[in-house]
C-alpha cells in the first residue's frame, strides 16, 4: 500500500505523485461508533474519540464518528472501531440491559469481522461476564472477554503507568473500586509499574485480546499515548484495506505529555 511520510512528496521517476496519494488516502474511510454517548461520558473520555478522529484525518483519511444510543440497532459491518466509555452504576444498569437486548450479537459479529473495540472503566466491565456489587443483583455483561468484576472495599484513585508486552509504556489515571479478574490465558493490556490496575492484586491492567481493548485508564487515555492510538487505527483499517503503513506524525507534544504523565506521582 502507498504511504507518505508527513511533509514529504512521493515520486516515481521524475514525477511527483502527491495528488494521486492524496486521492488514495481520501478514499480510506475510518468509521468510529460511539456507544451510549449520553450515558457513558464521564472523566473526559471523549478525548479518546477526538484523538482517533484527528490522527486519522491528519493522515488524509476520511474519518467520522457515529453515535449509537439505547434501543438503536447495531450493524456489524458499519463501523471499523467502537468506543464505549465509563459511567455511574445507574447508567451501567441501563447499558447492560440494552447491550444484551440489542447489541451483543452484532458486536460479537463485528469483532469476528475485524472491528476494534476500546472500552474504558464501566464499559470495560460490561464486556466481561458480570459485575457483582456489594449489594443488589449481579449486573450481567456480554462475555466478549473472559473476565469478571466484583466490587472492592478500596477505591483505586491516582496516576497509573503500565508496560506493554512489547516494552512500550502507557500512562493514565484510574478512579474505580471495581476489581476485574481476567480468565486463564487472557492477555492484559499491560503490567502495572505503579497504580492499582485491574484489581490492585495481580499487577495486570486492562485487556488486549485481538481487536478488543479494555482499560481503567482515563485521562483521557489516547492523547498522551499516541502509539496506542495508532495501534487501534491500524487494526481498525486492516479489516477493509489490509495492513496499511501509517505515515509518521510529529508527536512532539504528545510524547512530551506521555513522559510527563509517567513522571507524575501516584
C-alpha positions, 0 to 999 in steps of 0.5 A: 500500500502507498504511504507518505511520510508527513511533509514529504512528496512521493515520486516515481521517476521524475514525477511527483505523485502527491495528488494521486496519494492524496486521492488514495488516502481520501478514499480510506474511510475510518468509521468510529461508533460511539456507544451510549454517548449520553450515558457513558461520558464521564472523566473526559473520555471523549478525548479518546474519540477526538484523538482517533478522529484527528490522527486519522484525518491528519493522515488524509483519511476520511474519518467520522464518528457515529453515535449509537444510543439505547434501543438503536440497532447495531450493524456489524459491518458499519463501523471499523472501531467502537468506543464505549466509555465509563459511567455511574452504576445507574447508567451501567444498569441501563447499558447492560440491559440494552447491550444484551437486548440489542447489541451483543450479537452484532458486536460479537459479529463485528469483532469476528469481522475485524472491528476494534473495540476500546472500552474504558472503566464501566464499559470495560466491565460490561464486556466481561461476564458480570459485575457483582456489587456489594449489594443488589443483583449481579449486573450481567455483561456480554462475555466478549472477554473472559473476565469478571468484576466484583466490587472492592472495599478500596477505591483505586484513585491516582496516576497509573503507568503500565508496560506493554508486552512489547516494552512500550509504556502507557500512562493514565489515571484510574478512579474505580473500586471495581476489581476485574479478574481476567480468565486463564490465558487472557492477555492484559493490556499491560503490567502495572509499574505503579497504580492499582490496575485491574484489581490492585492484586495481580499487577495486570491492567486492562485487556488486549485480546485481538481487536478488543481493548479494555482499560481503567485508564482515563485521562483521557487515555489516547492523547498522551499515548499516541502509539496506542492510538495508532495501534487501534487505527491500524487494526481498525483499517486492516479489516477493509484495506489490509495492513496499511503503513501509517505515515509518521506524525510529529508527536512532539507534544504528545510524547512530551505529555506521555513522559510527563504523565509517567513522571507524575506521582501516584 
